[in-house]
Amino acid sequence: PDVEGSTWCRHENSFLYSYAGASFDTLEEAQEACLANTKCNGITQEPYYSGRYTQRMGPDVHDWRPTGETSWTVCEEPEPEPEPDPEPDPEPAPEGPAWCSHENSF
């Protein structure tokens, strides 16, 4: 999902440590709150807590918990590809006749 220009990555069967704020009924509400919360580094949905979406401090995603939690973090944006250097303009053709140079001649 794209919330306020951020791309979120989903991590199945995972969680982030420590609560960072309120919980929400929808992922979109939790993501908006997380983006506005400097302590929040992701969202974890808790199936044992009526499926609520909780703001988490993280920042590391842990995938060893067998409780069916799912987490979301803002995806790392890849560095944009550098623009290629423009091709140099070819030398303009000289105007008029082309003169040749002959060494050691009259």
Buried (B, 14 or more C-beta within 10 A) or exposed (E): EEBEEBEBEBBEBBBBBEBBBEBBEEBEBBBBBBBEBEEBBBBBBBEEEEEBBBBBBBEEBBEEEEEEBBBBBBEEEEEEEEEEEEEEEEEEEEEEEEEEEEEEEE
